[in-house]
Amino acid sequence: MRKSFLGYGVIIVLAFLLGGAVVANNTETPFLSGLLGTQKEAAVSAQDEAQQAAFLPGAGQMGVADIVEKASPAVVNIEARFKVNVNPGNPFFNDPFFREFFGDDFEMQPKSQYQTGIGTGFIISKDGYIVTNQHVINNADQVYVKLTDKKQSLPAQVVGQDYELDLAVLKIEGSGYPTLPMGDSNRMRVGDFVLAIGQPYGLDHTVTTGVVSAKGRPITIGDRNYKNLIQTDAAINPGNSGGPLVNMKGEVIAINTAVNVQAQDIGFAIPINTAKGVLKDLMTSGKVIRPYMGIRMIDMTPDVAAQLQLDSTAEGALIVEVIEGSPAAKAGLQYLDLITAIDKKKISSGTDVQDFIEKKKVGQKITIQVLRKGKKIDIPLTLQAKP
């Protein structure tokens, strides 16, 4: 009896456990439900984190909001004031009958007023040096700078500017200013994320994001020929000029310069390496010191070759003017000399000559090979500073 009772007891317990397990699988007790729910949430959370990680910046990089928070204090608004003369506007002053009766002495003199242009810049040193575009302050009579933590604008001095590169350096008094580090624009790749910070249409410290769309873009705006710009789809508008284009490490990799008004999402910026190469000249000499030959050239074409009775395959840069007193004049270069090589490097166009000279230094000696009246001549020349 005892054994039978124990046997029935074991069977009952096993049946209860099996039945409970089945019920738990179908209905989930509160305890098991909470346990399974926690496991599922952990799995979903891990999956979400993995997906989010794919969109987060890589090593050494920051999020957009972090970059903006760090960079904005060093981005400044620039106000350039230009003096203009305004006629008082009374139509009687220009009426010949009125002037016949009252004479020219009655004429009022034009009144001087100021027009204002806006732009953006960024601080590169704690003692207040600021980089911007030259066209932002070109011919300005007064320049003022406003920082994010200052209510009043500060007067700024233009210490250096270069029209060709469209770069300018300003200086404000004081010290301890926030700065923006300069990166390496040569390391930027097409597709890299970038941020533009500026004051488009006067809306200060506006941030737009995009990517590097292309590199090495040449464009012409008016009489400015830009040779090596970074193209971006980060929105750039009037007022952004001179502001920083920043990489995901918070470094300036270009200076926002121009926008294609006939298209959307096409902006251009000057690579920061271009600026770094001339900052010392701008800050110490007020201008970029460039090597100079002193000639005017045209490209050799089949039509030009025919006029000069040269072979139609002739290539090079044809000298059409030698400037008096220039290094070229001192070296003995002449009108209609055809430059075919410099330091044994083949020259196919005037652009080749310009690119070669731009990489040299003032005082450096070069050898120019020219074709003159059918003869090849090597002419040594010492480069001087461009006036």
C-alpha positions as CSV (number, residue, x, y, z in Angstrom):
1,M,0.0,0.0,0.0
2,R,2.7,2.3,0.9
3,K,4.6,1.7,-2.3
4,S,1.4,2.1,-4.3
5,F,0.7,5.4,-2.6
6,L,4.2,6.7,-3.3
7,G,3.9,5.5,-6.9
8,Y,0.6,7.4,-7.4
9,G,2.1,10.4,-5.8
10,V,5.0,10.5,-8.2
11,I,2.7,10.1,-11.1
12,I,0.5,13.0,-9.9
13,V,3.6,15.3,-9.5
14,L,4.9,14.4,-12.9
15,A,1.5,15.1,-14.4
16,F,1.2,18.4,-12.7
17,L,4.7,19.5,-13.9
18,L,4.0,18.4,-17.5
19,G,0.6,20.1,-17.4
20,G,2.1,23.3,-15.9
21,A,4.7,23.4,-18.5
22,V,2.1,23.2,-21.2
23,V,0.0,25.9,-19.6
24,A,3.1,28.1,-19.2
25,N,3.9,27.8,-22.9
26,N,0.4,28.7,-23.9
27,T,-0.6,31.3,-21.3
28,E,2.7,32.5,-19.7
29,T,2.6,33.1,-16.0
30,P,3.4,36.7,-15.0
31,F,6.9,35.7,-13.9
32,L,7.8,33.8,-17.0
33,S,6.2,36.5,-19.2
34,G,8.4,39.1,-17.6
35,L,11.5,37.0,-18.0
36,L,10.8,36.3,-21.7
37,G,9.8,39.9,-22.3
38,T,13.1,41.1,-20.8
39,Q,15.0,38.7,-23.1
40,K,13.1,39.9,-26.2
41,E,13.7,43.6,-25.3
42,A,17.4,42.9,-24.9
43,A,17.5,41.3,-28.3
44,V,15.6,44.1,-29.9
45,S,17.8,46.7,-28.1
46,A,21.0,45.1,-29.3
47,Q,19.6,45.0,-32.9
48,D,18.7,48.7,-32.7
49,E,22.1,49.7,-31.3
50,A,23.8,47.8,-34.2
51,Q,21.6,49.6,-36.7
52,Q,22.3,53.0,-35.1
53,A,26.0,52.3,-35.0
54,A,26.0,52.1,-38.8
55,F,25.0,55.8,-38.9
56,L,27.2,57.1,-36.2
57,P,30.6,58.9,-36.9
58,G,33.7,56.8,-37.0
59,A,36.7,56.9,-34.7
60,G,37.8,60.5,-33.9
61,Q,34.6,61.9,-35.3
62,M,31.6,63.6,-33.5
63,G,27.9,64.0,-34.0
64,V,26.5,67.0,-35.9
65,A,25.2,68.7,-32.8
66,D,28.5,68.2,-31.0
67,I,30.4,69.7,-33.9
68,V,28.1,72.7,-34.1
69,E,28.3,73.3,-30.4
70,K,32.1,73.2,-30.5
71,A,32.6,75.2,-33.7
72,S,29.9,77.9,-33.5
73,P,31.7,80.2,-30.9
74,A,34.6,80.6,-33.4
75,V,32.3,81.5,-36.3
76,V,31.8,85.2,-36.6
77,N,29.4,87.5,-38.6
78,I,31.1,90.1,-40.7
79,E,29.6,93.5,-41.6
80,A,31.4,95.5,-44.3
81,R,30.4,99.1,-44.7
82,F,30.9,101.0,-47.9
83,K,30.7,104.8,-48.2
84,V,28.4,106.1,-51.0
85,N,27.5,109.6,-52.1
86,V,23.8,110.3,-52.1
87,N,22.3,113.4,-53.9
88,P,19.7,115.2,-51.7
89,G,17.2,114.4,-54.4
90,N,15.4,117.8,-54.9
91,P,14.5,117.9,-58.6
92,F,14.9,121.7,-58.7
93,F,18.6,121.4,-58.2
94,N,19.0,119.8,-61.7
95,D,16.5,122.1,-63.4
96,P,18.5,124.4,-65.8
97,F,15.9,127.2,-65.4
98,F,16.1,127.0,-61.6
99,R,19.9,127.2,-61.8
100,E,19.8,130.1,-64.3
101,F,17.9,132.2,-61.7
102,F,19.6,131.1,-58.5
103,G,23.1,130.2,-59.8
104,D,25.4,127.2,-59.2
105,D,26.2,128.4,-55.7
106,F,22.7,127.2,-54.6
107,E,23.6,123.6,-55.5
108,M,23.7,121.3,-52.5
109,Q,26.6,118.9,-52.2
110,P,26.1,115.1,-52.2
111,K,25.7,113.5,-48.7
112,S,27.9,110.6,-47.7
113,Q,26.1,107.5,-46.4
114,Y,27.0,103.9,-45.8
115,Q,25.8,100.7,-47.4
116,T,26.3,97.4,-45.7
117,G,27.3,94.0,-46.9
118,I,27.3,90.8,-44.8
119,G,29.5,87.7,-44.7
120,T,30.9,85.1,-42.4
121,G,34.4,84.3,-41.1
122,F,36.1,82.1,-38.5
123,I,38.8,82.7,-35.9
124,I,42.1,80.9,-36.4
125,S,44.1,82.3,-33.4
126,K,43.4,83.2,-29.8
127,D,44.6,86.7,-30.4
128,G,41.9,87.5,-32.9
129,Y,43.0,86.7,-36.5
130,I,40.0,85.8,-38.7
131,V,39.8,84.3,-42.2
132,T,37.1,85.2,-44.7
133,N,36.6,85.8,-48.4
134,Q,38.2,88.9,-50.0
135,H,35.0,89.7,-51.8
136,V,33.2,90.1,-48.5
137,I,35.4,93.1,-47.5
138,N,36.6,94.3,-50.9
139,N,36.7,98.1,-51.0
140,A,35.1,98.4,-47.6
141,D,35.6,101.6,-45.6
142,Q,34.7,100.0,-42.3
143,V,34.6,96.3,-41.1
144,Y,32.9,95.0,-38.0
145,V,32.8,91.6,-36.5
146,K,30.2,90.1,-34.2
147,L,30.9,87.1,-32.0
148,T,28.2,84.8,-30.5
149,D,28.9,85.8,-26.9
150,K,29.2,89.5,-27.6
151,K,26.3,91.9,-27.8
152,Q,28.3,94.7,-29.5
153,S,30.1,94.3,-32.8
154,L,33.9,94.8,-32.7
155,P,35.8,96.9,-35.2
156,A,38.2,94.8,-37.4
157,Q,41.3,95.7,-39.3
158,V,42.0,94.2,-42.7
159,V,45.6,93.0,-42.3
160,G,45.9,91.2,-45.6
161,Q,43.9,90.3,-48.7
162,D,44.3,88.6,-52.1
163,Y,42.0,89.2,-55.0
164,E,43.1,86.2,-57.1
165,L,42.5,83.6,-54.3
166,D,39.6,85.5,-52.8
167,L,41.0,85.3,-49.3
168,A,41.3,87.9,-46.6
169,V,42.6,88.0,-43.0
170,L,41.1,90.3,-40.4
171,K,42.2,91.2,-36.9
172,I,40.2,92.2,-33.8
173,E,41.7,93.4,-30.6
174,G,41.8,91.2,-27.5
175,S,42.8,87.7,-26.6
176,G,41.5,84.3,-25.5
177,Y,39.1,84.0,-28.4
178,P,37.7,80.5,-29.4
179,T,39.3,79.1,-32.5
180,L,38.6,76.5,-35.2
181,P,41.3,74.0,-36.1
182,M,42.2,73.7,-39.7
183,G,42.2,70.2,-41.3
184,D,43.7,68.8,-44.4
185,S,41.6,69.3,-47.5
186,N,43.7,66.9,-49.5
187,R,42.5,64.0,-47.3
188,M,38.8,64.7,-48.0
189,R,37.1,62.3,-50.4
190,V,34.1,62.7,-52.6
191,G,31.2,61.5,-50.4
192,D,32.6,62.6,-47.1
193,F,30.1,64.4,-44.8
194,V,30.6,68.1,-44.2
195,L,28.8,71.0,-42.4
196,A,28.5,74.6,-43.6
197,I,28.1,77.3,-40.9
198,G,27.3,80.9,-41.7
199,Q,24.7,83.6,-41.9
200,P,22.8,83.2,-45.2
201,Y,20.6,86.2,-45.8
202,G,21.6,87.6,-42.4
203,L,20.3,84.5,-40.5
204,D,23.3,84.1,-38.2
205,H,24.8,80.8,-37.3
206,T,22.7,78.7,-39.7
207,V,23.9,75.1,-40.1
208,T,23.5,73.0,-43.2
209,T,24.8,69.5,-43.9
210,G,25.9,67.6,-47.0
211,V,28.7,65.8,-48.6
212,V,31.8,66.6,-50.7
213,S,30.3,66.4,-54.2
214,A,33.5,66.9,-56.2
215,K,37.0,68.2,-55.9
216,G,39.2,70.4,-58.2
217,R,36.4,72.3,-59.7
218,P,37.4,75.4,-61.8
219,I,34.8,78.1,-62.1
220,T,34.7,81.8,-63.2
221,I,32.7,84.5,-61.4
222,G,33.1,87.9,-63.0
223,D,36.8,88.4,-63.5
224,R,37.8,85.9,-60.8
225,N,39.1,82.6,-62.0
226,Y,38.9,79.9,-59.3
227,K,41.0,76.8,-60.2
228,N,40.6,74.2,-57.5
229,L,37.4,74.4,-55.5
230,I,35.6,71.8,-53.5
231,Q,32.0,71.3,-54.6
232,T,29.4,70.5,-52.0
233,D,25.6,70.0,-51.7
234,A,25.5,71.6,-48.3
235,A,23.3,74.6,-48.8
236,I,25.4,77.8,-49.4
237,N,23.6,81.1,-49.8
238,P,24.5,84.8,-49.9
239,G,25.9,85.6,-46.4
240,N,27.6,82.2,-46.1
241,S,30.7,83.6,-47.9
242,G,33.8,83.3,-45.9
243,G,32.3,80.8,-43.4
244,P,33.8,77.4,-42.6
245,L,33.0,74.1,-44.3
246,V,33.7,71.6,-41.5
247,N,34.5,67.9,-41.5
248,M,33.1,65.3,-39.0
249,K,36.1,65.9,-36.7
250,G,35.2,69.6,-36.3
251,E,38.1,70.8,-38.5
252,V,37.8,73.4,-41.3
253,I,38.5,71.8,-44.6
254,A,37.3,74.6,-46.9
255,I,36.0,78.2,-47.0
256,N,32.5,78.7,-48.4
257,T,32.7,81.0,-51.4
258,A,30.1,80.7,-54.1
259,V,26.9,79.1,-55.1
260,N,25.5,78.3,-58.6
261,V,22.4,80.4,-58.7
262,Q,21.1,78.5,-61.7
263,A,21.1,75.1,-59.9
264,Q,20.1,73.7,-56.5
265,D,22.5,72.1,-54.0
266,I,25.7,73.2,-55.9
267,G,28.0,75.2,-53.7
268,F,31.8,75.8,-53.9
269,A,34.5,76.3,-51.3
270,I,38.2,77.2,-51.3
271,P,40.2,74.2,-49.9
272,I,41.8,75.1,-46.6
273,N,45.2,73.9,-47.8
274,T,45.1,76.8,-50.3
275,A,44.6,79.3,-47.5
276,K,47.2,77.7,-45.3
277,G,49.8,78.1,-48.0
278,V,49.4,81.9,-48.1
279,L,48.3,82.8,-44.5
280,K,51.8,83.8,-43.4
281,D,52.1,86.2,-46.3
282,L,48.7,87.7,-45.7
283,M,49.4,88.2,-42.0
284,T,52.9,89.6,-42.3
285,S,53.0,91.3,-45.7
286,G,49.4,92.1,-46.2
287,K,49.4,90.3,-49.6
288,V,50.4,87.1,-51.2
289,I,54.0,87.2,-52.5
290,R,54.0,85.4,-55.9
291,P,56.8,84.5,-58.2
292,Y,56.6,86.5,-61.4
293,M,58.0,86.3,-65.0
294,G,56.4,89.3,-66.6
295,I,54.9,88.0,-69.9
296,R,51.6,87.8,-71.6
297,M,50.9,84.5,-73.5
298,I,48.4,82.8,-75.7
299,D,48.1,79.1,-76.4
300,M,49.6,77.8,-79.6
301,T,46.8,76.5,-81.9
302,P,46.9,75.2,-85.5
303,D,45.6,78.6,-86.8
304,V,48.3,80.5,-84.9
305,A,50.9,78.1,-86.1
306,A,49.8,78.6,-89.7
307,Q,50.1,82.4,-89.3
308,L,53.6,82.0,-88.0
309,Q,54.5,79.4,-90.6
310,L,55.1,76.7,-88.0
311,D,54.2,73.0,-88.1
312,S,50.5,72.5,-87.3
313,T,51.5,70.2,-84.5
314,A,53.5,72.8,-82.7
315,E,52.6,73.1,-79.0
316,G,53.5,75.6,-76.3
317,A,52.7,79.1,-75.0
318,L,53.4,82.0,-77.4
319,I,54.7,85.2,-75.8
320,V,52.7,88.2,-77.1
321,E,54.1,90.8,-74.7
322,V,57.2,91.1,-72.5
323,I,56.6,93.6,-69.7
324,E,59.4,96.2,-69.5
325,G,61.7,95.8,-66.5
326,S,60.3,92.3,-65.7
327,P,62.4,89.2,-65.1
328,A,61.5,88.0,-68.6
329,A,62.8,91.3,-70.1
330,K,66.0,91.0,-68.1
331,A,66.5,87.4,-69.2
332,G,66.1,88.3,-72.9
333,L,62.7,86.7,-73.7
334,Q,61.2,88.3,-76.8
335,Y,57.9,88.8,-78.5
336,L,56.7,85.7,-80.5
337,D,59.0,83.4,-78.6
338,L,57.3,80.0,-78.2
339,I,57.8,78.5,-74.8
340,T,58.1,74.7,-75.3
341,A,59.6,73.6,-71.9
342,I,60.6,74.9,-68.5
343,D,63.3,73.0,-66.6
344,K,63.0,70.3,-69.3
345,K,59.3,69.9,-68.4
346,K,57.1,70.0,-71.6
347,I,54.8,73.0,-71.9
348,S,51.6,72.6,-74.0
349,S,49.7,75.8,-73.0
350,G,49.8,79.0,-71.1
351,T,48.1,77.3,-68.2
352,D,51.1,74.9,-67.9
353,V,53.4,77.9,-67.6
354,Q,51.2,79.4,-64.8
355,D,50.9,76.2,-62.9
356,F,54.7,75.7,-63.1
357,I,55.5,79.2,-61.9
358,E,53.0,79.1,-59.0
359,K,54.8,76.2,-57.5
360,K,58.2,78.0,-57.5
361,K,59.5,80.6,-55.0
362,V,60.7,84.2,-55.4
363,G,64.4,84.2,-56.2
364,Q,64.4,80.7,-57.7
365,K,66.2,80.2,-61.0
366,I,64.6,78.4,-63.9
367,T,65.6,77.6,-67.5
368,I,63.1,78.3,-70.2
369,Q,63.4,76.6,-73.6
370,V,61.9,78.6,-76.5
371,L,61.5,78.2,-80.2
372,R,62.7,81.5,-81.9
373,K,62.8,81.7,-85.6
374,G,63.0,77.9,-85.9
375,K,65.9,77.6,-83.4
376,K,65.7,76.1,-79.9
377,I,67.2,78.4,-77.3
378,D,67.7,77.8,-73.5
379,I,67.2,81.0,-71.5
380,P,68.0,81.2,-67.7
381,L,65.6,83.4,-65.7
382,T,65.4,84.4,-62.0
383,L,61.9,84.8,-60.7
384,Q,61.0,88.0,-58.8
385,A,58.1,89.0,-56.6
386,K,55.0,90.1,-58.5
387,P,54.5,93.8,-58.2
